[in-house]
Amino acid sequence: MKLLEYEAKNILREYGIPVPPGIVITGKDQLENTEGLSDELAFKAQLEIGGRGKAGGILFGKRRDASRIAQDLFSRTIRGFRVERILVEKRLSIEQEYYLSVMVDRSSREPLILFALSGGVDIETLAQEQPEAIHKIHIPSLLTEVPPFAMRGLLRGAPKEIAPLVQKLYRVFRERDTILAEINPLAVTPEGIVAADAKLIIDDNALPRQGITQDRDLTPREREAEKYGFSYVELEGSIGVIGNGAGLTMATLDLIAVKGGKAANFLDVGGGADQERVMRAVRLVAGMPSVRVILVNLLGGITRCDDVARGVIEAGVPQSIVTRLAGTNEEEGKRILKGHGYEMYDTMEEAVHAAVEEAR
C-alpha cells in the first residue's frame, strides 16, 4: 500500500530525516496555522499517484494568497482523482537535488539502494538515457545497516552528510516493511539537506504488523474479494475468469491471450469452494462493467463439480457463462448445468475458445 506524502514524511521525521515544516488541510479555512512556516509556500495535493507536479497537483505562492491557491487546488481533479487533502509546506530554496531510494530487488531477493547526483521529476529520463549515472548497491538481507565500503561506492561525488540519511532510510525500509522507500528529491538547501518529497510503499502482507487495518490501494471490488478470501486482480479485458489454484487460473489467462482474447480479471476461489463461495465469485466478476462473458474453469478434487454447478446457477447473472469442470461429481455437475441451459466443455482449450468467441 502506498502512503500519502505527508504520511511518509511523518515516518521519515520519526527516524530523524529532515523534512520541510508543513501542515495538512482538508479545507481552506484551516490555513491559519501556516503563519509559522514561511512567506513562500508550496501547496501539494495528497494523492496516491506519481507525477503530480506535471499534472498540476503542486502550486506555489505567498502566504497572503494561500486561501485562493488552496481553493484552486481543491477544485481540481488530477488524473481522475479529486483533491481532498493538501500538504502546505515551506517552499524550499533548493541548491542541488539528489535521488535516493531503497527497494526490493526481486531478481536478487535483496534490498537494493539507488543513488543519483541528479534527482527531481526527470529521474526516469535519467535512468533511461544515462543508466550509469545511477549508483546501485545490494545489501545482504541479514545486515541491519549499510557497510562503510558500500556507502563509499554509493555516494561517490556526493557530500558525506548524506551517509547518515542513507542509514536512516535503510532503517525505515527494514522496520516499516516497505518494498520501496524513496526520497526524490533529496534537496540541498541553505538550511541543510532535506527530504523535499517522499514515497513509501508498504508490503501488503505486512499491513497488520504495521497497524494498518485497511489497504487503501484496493478497489471496492478488490476489497470485497479480500473479505471472501479470493485471490483477485482486476485487469482490462472483457472475459471474466474464475479458477481454483493460482497455476490453473494463470494458465487460463495465458490461453485466453493466445486465442486472441483479453481477461477482465484473475480470480482464484481456492480449494474446496462450495456452492455459496462459487456464487459469490460469479456475482463479483459479473459486477465488472467490462465483463461480457464469464469463464469458470475448475478442477474438482476437494471441490465438487455439482456444488460449483449449483453456485453458477444460483448466481443468476446476465452474462453468458462458459464452464469447464473436471473431477469429483463431474457428470452430476454437467447434468445440472445442462438442465439450466449451460454447456459444459470437456477441455480447457474448448472452453477458452468458446469464451473468446462469445466475447467477440
C-alpha positions in Angstrom: 0.0 0.0 0.0 1.3 3.4 -1.0 1.3 6.0 1.7 0.5 9.6 1.0 3.4 12.1 1.0 2.6 13.6 4.4 2.2 10.1 5.9 5.6 9.1 4.5 7.2 12.3 5.8 5.8 11.8 9.3 7.6 8.4 9.3 10.9 9.9 8.0 10.7 12.6 10.7 10.4 9.8 13.3 13.7 8.4 12.1 15.5 11.7 12.2 15.4 12.5 8.5 14.8 16.3 8.0 11.6 17.2 6.2 10.1 20.7 5.4 7.8 22.1 8.1 4.2 21.9 7.0 0.5 21.2 7.8 -2.2 19.1 6.2 -5.5 20.8 5.4 -8.8 19.5 4.1 -10.3 23.0 3.6 -9.1 26.5 3.0 -10.4 27.6 6.5 -7.6 25.6 8.1 -4.8 27.8 6.8 -4.4 29.9 10.0 -1.7 27.5 11.1 0.6 28.4 8.2 2.0 31.5 9.9 4.8 29.6 11.5 6.0 28.2 8.1 7.3 31.0 5.8 6.1 33.7 3.5 6.7 31.5 0.4 4.6 28.3 0.5 4.2 25.1 -1.5 0.7 23.6 -1.9 0.9 19.8 -2.7 -2.2 17.7 -3.5 -2.1 14.5 -1.5 -2.9 11.8 -4.0 -1.7 8.2 -4.5 -0.4 8.9 -7.9 3.0 9.8 -9.4 3.8 12.9 -11.5 1.6 15.3 -9.5 3.8 18.3 -10.4 3.5 17.9 -14.1 -0.3 17.2 -13.8 -0.9 20.4 -11.9 -1.0 19.0 -8.4 1.7 21.2 -6.9 1.3 25.0 -6.7 3.5 27.8 -5.2 2.6 31.1 -3.8 2.8 33.6 -1.0 1.1 33.2 2.4 -1.2 36.1 1.7 -2.6 34.3 -1.3 -2.9 30.9 0.5 -6.7 30.8 0.6 -7.1 31.5 -3.1 -4.4 28.9 -4.1 -5.8 26.3 -1.8 -9.3 26.8 -3.2 -7.9 26.4 -6.7 -6.2 23.2 -5.9 -9.2 21.8 -4.0 -11.3 22.4 -7.1 -9.1 20.3 -9.4 -9.4 16.7 -10.5 -6.0 15.2 -11.2 -5.8 12.0 -13.3 -9.3 11.1 -12.2 -8.7 11.9 -8.5 -10.4 14.7 -6.7 -8.1 16.7 -4.4 -9.3 16.3 -0.8 -6.1 16.9 1.2 -3.3 19.4 0.7 0.1 19.5 2.3 1.1 23.1 2.8 4.8 23.4 3.3 7.5 26.0 3.5 8.8 26.5 -0.1 12.4 25.3 -0.2 15.3 27.2 -1.8 17.0 24.2 -3.5 20.6 24.4 -4.5 21.1 20.8 -5.5 18.8 17.8 -6.0 19.8 14.1 -5.4 17.8 10.9 -5.8 17.8 8.2 -3.1 15.8 5.0 -2.7 15.8 1.6 -1.1 13.7 -1.1 -2.7 13.3 -4.9 -3.0 15.2 -6.3 -5.9 13.1 -9.3 -6.9 15.9 -10.8 -9.1 18.5 -11.0 -6.3 15.9 -11.1 -3.4 17.9 -8.5 -1.6 17.5 -4.8 -0.7 18.8 -2.5 -3.5 19.9 1.1 -2.8 19.9 3.6 -5.6 21.5 7.0 -5.5 21.9 9.6 -8.2 23.7 13.0 -8.2 20.7 14.4 -10.1 17.1 14.0 -8.8 13.7 15.5 -9.3 10.9 15.0 -11.8 13.3 13.8 -14.6 14.8 10.9 -12.8 13.0 8.4 -15.1 14.6 10.1 -18.1 18.0 9.9 -16.5 17.6 6.2 -15.8 16.8 5.6 -19.5 19.3 7.8 -21.1 22.2 7.6 -18.6 21.8 4.5 -16.5 25.4 4.7 -15.4 24.6 7.9 -13.6 22.5 5.9 -11.0 24.7 4.2 -8.5 23.5 0.9 -7.2 24.4 -1.4 -4.3 22.9 -4.6 -3.0 22.7 -5.2 0.8 22.5 -8.7 2.2 19.2 -9.1 3.9 20.8 -10.0 7.2 22.6 -6.7 7.5 20.9 -4.1 9.6 22.9 -1.2 8.2 24.9 -0.2 5.1 28.6 -1.2 5.4 31.1 1.7 5.1 32.7 0.3 1.9 29.3 0.0 0.3 28.4 3.5 1.3 31.6 4.9 -0.3 30.7 3.2 -3.6 27.2 4.5 -3.4 27.9 8.2 -2.6 31.0 8.9 -4.7 30.9 12.5 -5.6 28.2 13.5 -3.0 28.5 15.3 0.3 29.4 13.0 3.2 26.5 14.4 5.2 24.2 12.2 3.1 25.6 9.0 4.5 23.6 9.2 7.8 20.4 9.8 5.9 21.1 6.7 3.8 21.4 4.6 7.0 18.2 6.1 8.4 16.3 5.4 5.2 17.5 1.9 5.2 16.2 1.5 8.7 12.8 2.8 7.6 12.9 0.3 4.7 13.5 -2.6 7.1 11.5 -1.7 10.1 8.4 -0.4 8.3 8.2 -3.5 6.0 8.4 -1.4 2.8 9.0 -2.6 -0.7 10.0 1.0 -1.7 11.4 3.8 0.4 12.2 6.8 -1.8 13.3 10.4 -1.4 13.1 12.4 -4.6 14.4 15.0 -4.5 16.8 14.8 -1.5 17.4 18.6 -1.6 20.4 20.6 -0.5 19.1 24.0 0.9 20.8 26.8 2.8 19.4 25.3 6.0 20.8 21.8 5.2 19.8 18.6 3.4 16.0 17.9 3.4 13.7 15.3 2.0 11.7 17.5 -0.3 9.4 14.7 -1.3 8.9 11.1 0.0 7.3 7.9 -1.1 6.8 4.8 1.0 5.1 1.6 -0.3 4.4 -1.0 2.4 4.2 -4.7 1.7 0.5 -5.6 1.6 1.3 -8.8 3.6 2.8 -6.7 6.4 -0.1 -4.2 6.8 -1.5 -5.8 10.1 2.0 -5.8 11.6 2.3 -2.1 10.8 -1.0 -1.4 12.5 -2.8 -0.7 9.2 -6.3 -2.2 9.1 -7.3 -1.4 5.5 -5.4 -1.5 2.3 -6.4 1.8 0.6 -5.0 0.7 -2.7 -7.8 -1.8 -3.2 -10.8 -1.0 -5.3 -14.2 -1.7 -3.7 -14.5 -4.9 -5.7 -11.0 -6.0 -4.6 -11.9 -5.2 -1.0 -15.0 -7.4 -1.4 -12.9 -10.2 -2.8 -10.5 -9.9 0.1 -13.4 -10.3 2.5 -14.3 -13.6 1.0 -10.7 -14.8 0.8 -10.4 -14.8 -3.0 -7.1 -14.0 -4.7 -8.3 -11.3 -7.1 -6.8 -8.9 -9.5 -8.6 -6.5 -11.9 -7.4 -6.4 -15.5 -8.7 -4.6 -18.6 -10.4 -7.2 -20.8 -13.9 -8.4 -21.3 -13.7 -12.1 -20.2 -14.2 -12.7 -16.5 -12.1 -15.6 -15.2 -12.8 -17.9 -12.2 -10.4 -20.7 -11.4 -9.2 -22.7 -8.5 -5.5 -22.6 -7.9 -3.1 -19.9 -9.0 -1.5 -22.1 -11.6 -4.7 -23.1 -13.3 -6.0 -19.6 -13.2 -2.8 -18.1 -14.7 -2.8 -20.8 -17.4 -6.4 -19.8 -18.2 -5.4 -16.2 -18.6 -2.4 -17.2 -20.8 -4.6 -19.4 -23.1 -7.2 -16.6 -23.4 -4.3 -14.3 -24.7 -3.1 -17.0 -27.1 -6.6 -17.3 -28.5 -6.8 -13.5 -29.1 -9.0 -12.6 -26.1 -8.4 -10.4 -23.1 -9.1 -11.4 -19.5 -11.0 -8.9 -17.3 -9.6 -10.3 -14.0 -7.8 -13.0 -12.2 -9.9 -14.8 -9.5 -8.8 -17.9 -7.7 -11.6 -19.2 -5.4 -9.2 -21.6 -3.7 -9.6 -25.2 -2.9 -12.8 -26.7 -1.5 -15.0 -24.0 -2.9 -18.7 -24.7 -2.0 -21.9 -23.6 -3.7 -22.1 -20.2 -1.9 -18.4 -19.4 -2.5 -18.8 -20.0 -6.2 -22.0 -18.0 -6.3 -20.2 -15.0 -4.7 -17.3 -15.3 -7.1 -19.5 -15.3 -10.1 -21.5 -12.3 -8.9 -18.3 -10.4 -8.1 -16.9 -10.9 -11.6 -20.3 -10.2 -13.2 -20.3 -6.8 -11.4 -17.4 -5.6 -13.5 -18.8 -3.3 -16.2 -16.4 -4.6 -18.9 -17.3 -8.3 -18.5 -19.2 -9.7 -21.4 -18.8 -13.4 -20.7 -17.6 -15.4 -17.6 -15.3 -18.4 -17.9 -15.4 -20.8 -14.9 -12.5 -23.3 -15.1 -12.3 -25.5 -12.1 -10.7 -28.9 -11.2 -12.8 -30.9 -8.7 -10.7 -32.6 -6.1 -11.9 -31.5 -2.7 -14.0 -29.1 -4.8 -17.2 -30.9 -6.0 -18.3 -30.1 -9.6 -22.0 -30.4 -8.6 -21.6 -27.7 -5.9 -19.8 -25.5 -8.5 -22.7 -26.0 -11.0 -25.3 -25.1 -8.4 -23.3 -22.0 -7.4 -23.1 -20.9 -11.1 -26.9 -21.2 -11.5 -27.7 -19.5 -8.1 -25.6 -16.5 -9.1 -28.2 -15.6 -11.7 -26.1 -13.1 -13.6 -27.0 -11.6 -17.0 -23.7 -12.5 -18.8 -23.1 -15.8 -20.6 -21.2 -18.3 -18.5 -18.8 -20.8 -20.1 -17.8 -23.7 -17.8 -15.2 -26.4 -17.8 -15.4 -28.6 -14.7 -13.3 -31.8 -14.2 -13.1 -34.2 -11.3 -15.3 -35.1 -8.4 -19.0 -35.4 -9.4 -18.2 -34.2 -12.9 -21.1 -35.9 -14.6 -23.6 -34.6 -12.0 -22.3 -31.1 -12.5 -22.6 -31.4 -16.2 -26.2 -32.7 -15.8 -27.2 -29.8 -13.6 -25.7 -27.2 -15.9 -27.3 -28.8 -19.0 -30.7 -28.8 -17.3 -30.4 -25.0 -16.9 -29.2 -24.3 -20.5 -25.5 -24.2 -19.8 -23.0 -26.2 -21.9 -20.0 -27.7 -20.0 -16.9 -28.2 -22.1 -14.6 -31.2 -21.7 -11.3 -29.4 -22.1 -9.8 -26.0 -21.1 -8.9 -25.2 -24.7 -12.5 -25.8 -25.9 -13.9 -23.6 -23.0 -11.4 -20.8 -23.6 -12.1 -20.8 -27.4 -15.9 -20.6 -26.7 -15.4 -17.7 -24.2 -13.2 -15.7 -26.6 -15.7 -16.2 -29.4 -18.6 -15.2 -27.1 -16.7 -12.1 -26.0 -16.3 -11.0 -29.6 
